[in-house]
Amino acid sequence: INPGDLWRGMGKVEAAARTVDTLNFAEEYNINFFKNSAVPLAILTTEGKLSKETYERLKNTWEGRYKGHKNAFKTAILEQGLKMAKLQSSASDMEFAEQQKFMRDKLMSIFGTNKIALGITEDVNRANAEASEYTFMKHTVIPEMRRFVETLNEFLVPIFDKNGEYFLGFEDPLT
């Protein structure tokens, strides 16, 4: 379902794009965090009062050089008595492992797959594995097979079978 276009819907990859982007940004943040001595984000403070022009220049310069995931953890040079104060907690406090498991589970649900199909065996016993395989086949594999064969029957078979005598089918993998 596409909330922006109720008639056309949304493809699986399009639906997963934001989740994949978030996962990529989280991984890039992790890499930058450890590459750059694990220095957290900070705020700038000063004892004095900055003029409006200095404030705007400093703000624009700071955002231009240091804002965004690609500019994370660049070295800043401070002026006019500015001091940097730590603002953010460490990466371990952000629970990246849990975030990645959540993203993985979200992607699995978008693509209609499960842990067993991906070879992930944590918290899985034989009964769970067999039930997961059955569900995966019934709700993901068979509908894809059906769509593929229907497309072939609609567009390819008529090229070779002008009388409409033949059609393609598939054997149900659950039987």
ZAMIMI-518117 format. One record per residue (C-alpha): residue number from 1; x, y, z. Coordinates in steps of 0.1 Angstrom, whole numbers, plus 5000, padded with zeros to 4 digits. Layout:
N
+-----+------+------+------+
:   k :    x :    y :    z :
+-----+------+------+------+
: NUM :    X :    Y :    Z :
...
+-----+------+------+------+
//
This chain:
175
+-----+------+------+------+
:   k :    x :    y :    z :
+-----+------+------+------+
:   1 : 5000 : 5000 : 5000 :
:   2 : 5013 : 5034 : 4991 :
:   3 : 4997 : 5062 : 5011 :
:   4 : 5007 : 5087 : 4984 :
:   5 : 4991 : 5068 : 4956 :
:   6 : 4962 : 5044 : 4965 :
:   7 : 4958 : 5032 : 4929 :
:   8 : 4993 : 5021 : 4921 :
:   9 : 5008 : 5009 : 4954 :
:  10 : 5044 : 5006 : 4963 :
:  11 : 5071 : 4980 : 4954 :
:  12 : 5088 : 4961 : 4982 :
:  13 : 5122 : 4978 : 4975 :
:  14 : 5106 : 5012 : 4975 :
:  15 : 5089 : 5004 : 5008 :
:  16 : 5121 : 4991 : 5023 :
:  17 : 5142 : 5021 : 5011 :
:  18 : 5140 : 5042 : 5042 :
:  19 : 5148 : 5012 : 5064 :
:  20 : 5178 : 5003 : 5043 :
:  21 : 5189 : 5040 : 5044 :
:  22 : 5186 : 5040 : 5082 :
:  23 : 5206 : 5008 : 5085 :
:  24 : 5233 : 5022 : 5062 :
:  25 : 5235 : 5055 : 5081 :
:  26 : 5237 : 5036 : 5114 :
:  27 : 5265 : 5015 : 5100 :
:  28 : 5283 : 5046 : 5087 :
:  29 : 5278 : 5063 : 5120 :
:  30 : 5293 : 5033 : 5138 :
:  31 : 5323 : 5034 : 5115 :
:  32 : 5328 : 5071 : 5119 :
:  33 : 5324 : 5068 : 5157 :
:  34 : 5353 : 5044 : 5160 :
:  35 : 5375 : 5059 : 5133 :
:  36 : 5374 : 5092 : 5150 :
:  37 : 5384 : 5083 : 5186 :
:  38 : 5348 : 5078 : 5197 :
:  39 : 5343 : 5116 : 5203 :
:  40 : 5306 : 5123 : 5208 :
:  41 : 5287 : 5153 : 5194 :
:  42 : 5290 : 5185 : 5213 :
:  43 : 5277 : 5221 : 5218 :
:  44 : 5296 : 5253 : 5217 :
:  45 : 5295 : 5277 : 5247 :
:  46 : 5311 : 5310 : 5255 :
:  47 : 5312 : 5334 : 5285 :
:  48 : 5307 : 5364 : 5264 :
:  49 : 5278 : 5375 : 5242 :
:  50 : 5282 : 5369 : 5204 :
:  51 : 5270 : 5396 : 5181 :
:  52 : 5242 : 5386 : 5157 :
:  53 : 5265 : 5387 : 5127 :
:  54 : 5291 : 5365 : 5145 :
:  55 : 5264 : 5341 : 5157 :
:  56 : 5250 : 5337 : 5121 :
:  57 : 5285 : 5333 : 5106 :
:  58 : 5295 : 5308 : 5132 :
:  59 : 5262 : 5289 : 5129 :
:  60 : 5263 : 5288 : 5091 :
:  61 : 5300 : 5278 : 5091 :
:  62 : 5295 : 5251 : 5117 :
:  63 : 5265 : 5236 : 5099 :
:  64 : 5282 : 5237 : 5065 :
:  65 : 5313 : 5219 : 5078 :
:  66 : 5300 : 5196 : 5105 :
:  67 : 5263 : 5189 : 5100 :
:  68 : 5252 : 5156 : 5085 :
:  69 : 5263 : 5120 : 5088 :
:  70 : 5291 : 5124 : 5062 :
:  71 : 5306 : 5152 : 5083 :
:  72 : 5304 : 5135 : 5116 :
:  73 : 5334 : 5138 : 5139 :
:  74 : 5354 : 5162 : 5118 :
:  75 : 5379 : 5182 : 5139 :
:  76 : 5366 : 5217 : 5148 :
:  77 : 5387 : 5248 : 5155 :
:  78 : 5370 : 5272 : 5179 :
:  79 : 5374 : 5309 : 5181 :
:  80 : 5365 : 5339 : 5203 :
:  81 : 5366 : 5320 : 5235 :
:  82 : 5342 : 5293 : 5225 :
:  83 : 5344 : 5260 : 5244 :
:  84 : 5330 : 5226 : 5234 :
:  85 : 5308 : 5207 : 5258 :
:  86 : 5299 : 5170 : 5253 :
:  87 : 5263 : 5165 : 5245 :
:  88 : 5257 : 5129 : 5234 :
:  89 : 5262 : 5096 : 5250 :
:  90 : 5285 : 5069 : 5238 :
:  91 : 5277 : 5045 : 5209 :
:  92 : 5272 : 5016 : 5233 :
:  93 : 5244 : 5035 : 5249 :
:  94 : 5226 : 5038 : 5216 :
:  95 : 5222 : 5000 : 5213 :
:  96 : 5233 : 4996 : 5177 :
:  97 : 5230 : 4958 : 5179 :
:  98 : 5193 : 4960 : 5189 :
:  99 : 5187 : 4986 : 5163 :
: 100 : 5202 : 4964 : 5136 :
: 101 : 5181 : 4934 : 5148 :
: 102 : 5150 : 4956 : 5146 :
: 103 : 5159 : 4968 : 5110 :
: 104 : 5166 : 4932 : 5100 :
: 105 : 5132 : 4920 : 5113 :
: 106 : 5115 : 4949 : 5096 :
: 107 : 5132 : 4940 : 5062 :
: 108 : 5122 : 4904 : 5067 :
: 109 : 5086 : 4913 : 5071 :
: 110 : 5086 : 4936 : 5041 :
: 111 : 5101 : 4909 : 5019 :
: 112 : 5079 : 4881 : 5035 :
: 113 : 5108 : 4860 : 5047 :
: 114 : 5119 : 4847 : 5081 :
: 115 : 5150 : 4839 : 5101 :
: 116 : 5151 : 4803 : 5090 :
: 117 : 5150 : 4812 : 5053 :
: 118 : 5180 : 4835 : 5060 :
: 119 : 5199 : 4809 : 5080 :
: 120 : 5195 : 4827 : 5113 :
: 121 : 5190 : 4800 : 5139 :
: 122 : 5189 : 4819 : 5172 :
: 123 : 5159 : 4809 : 5194 :
: 124 : 5148 : 4783 : 5169 :
: 125 : 5139 : 4747 : 5176 :
: 126 : 5128 : 4720 : 5150 :
: 127 : 5091 : 4728 : 5154 :
: 128 : 5096 : 4765 : 5149 :
: 129 : 5119 : 4758 : 5119 :
: 130 : 5094 : 4736 : 5102 :
: 131 : 5065 : 4760 : 5109 :
: 132 : 5086 : 4789 : 5095 :
: 133 : 5095 : 4770 : 5064 :
: 134 : 5059 : 4760 : 5058 :
: 135 : 5047 : 4796 : 5063 :
: 136 : 5075 : 4810 : 5041 :
: 137 : 5066 : 4786 : 5013 :
: 138 : 5029 : 4792 : 5016 :
: 139 : 5029 : 4830 : 5019 :
: 140 : 5060 : 4840 : 4999 :
: 141 : 5073 : 4814 : 4975 :
: 142 : 5041 : 4800 : 4962 :
: 143 : 5025 : 4834 : 4955 :
: 144 : 5057 : 4844 : 4936 :
: 145 : 5057 : 4812 : 4916 :
: 146 : 5020 : 4817 : 4908 :
: 147 : 5027 : 4853 : 4896 :
: 148 : 5056 : 4842 : 4875 :
: 149 : 5037 : 4814 : 4858 :
: 150 : 5007 : 4836 : 4852 :
: 151 : 5029 : 4862 : 4835 :
: 152 : 5044 : 4835 : 4813 :
: 153 : 5010 : 4822 : 4804 :
: 154 : 4997 : 4857 : 4796 :
: 155 : 5026 : 4870 : 4776 :
: 156 : 5049 : 4842 : 4764 :
: 157 : 5028 : 4811 : 4758 :
: 158 : 5004 : 4829 : 4733 :
: 159 : 5035 : 4837 : 4711 :
: 160 : 5040 : 4799 : 4706 :
: 161 : 5004 : 4786 : 4710 :
: 162 : 4981 : 4805 : 4687 :
: 163 : 4951 : 4781 : 4695 :
: 164 : 4953 : 4785 : 4733 :
: 165 : 4957 : 4748 : 4739 :
: 166 : 4987 : 4750 : 4762 :
: 167 : 4995 : 4766 : 4795 :
: 168 : 5023 : 4765 : 4820 :
: 169 : 5019 : 4753 : 4856 :
: 170 : 5040 : 4745 : 4886 :
: 171 : 5042 : 4718 : 4911 :
: 172 : 5032 : 4729 : 4946 :
: 173 : 5064 : 4727 : 4967 :
: 174 : 5043 : 4719 : 4999 :
: 175 : 5029 : 4686 : 4986 :
+-----+------+------+------+
//
